[in-house]
Amino acid sequence: MKHIPFFRTAAAVLVAAPTVAMAALPMLYEEQMARQEESRIIQSPIGGIENSKWYDYHINLTETQKELASDLKRSTDLEDTRDAWSEYTHELKDNRHDYVKAMAKKGYRVPEVYFEN
């Protein structure tokens, strides 16, 4: 009867150990850059125009996120993981650039705010 609490405690420690270990790992530089790039994802259409460029942009974002998940799943070492995050960052930036450029050709610009002292 005394062994049951010990096994319960041991099982709880074994379940919690991977979670604690994962939380202690520092974030890779490439992942940090990707997270910054994710914060730059355009949330609403430029000029309020929901056209094919806007929908293409969102489709490309979804494909890029799926590709990252697939690349991370297949990664076997740190270099593969870093490459996956780096490629994801590049793709996010490229998708945004293409959308902004296409909308600029139609005469719509991304709104910018400037602060002065």
Buried (B, 14 or more C-beta within 10 A) or exposed (E): EEEEEEEEEEEEEEEEEEEEEEEEEEEBEBBEBBEEBEEEEBEEBBBEEEBEBBEBBBEBBEEBBEBBEEBBEEBEEEEEBBBBBBBBBBBBBEBBEBBBEBBEEEEBEEEEEEEEE
